[in-house]
Amino acid sequence: MPARRPEPVPPVNLNTADSAQLQELPRVGPVLAERIIAWRTEHGRFSRPEDLDAVPGIGEAMMAALLPLVTV
């Protein structure tokens, strides 16, 4: 019997995700999830996934890891 591949995970929507959903992303814990939500609350909806760059604590390496996993 062939090995089962994991089901593809749908992208996390940066504009609607709550803290728990954001924490499903790699390297995103409770503090960073709250920073993402705070940025969204203060600045409005993310226009594009690349806007994550403006959130404190998200650097170049993290952006590269997150971009394929998020949507707006």
Secondary structure, 3 states (H helix, E strand, C coil): CCCCCCCCCCCEECCCCCHHHHCCCCCCCHHHHHHHHHHHHHHCCCCCHHHHHHCCCCCHHHHHHHHHHEEC
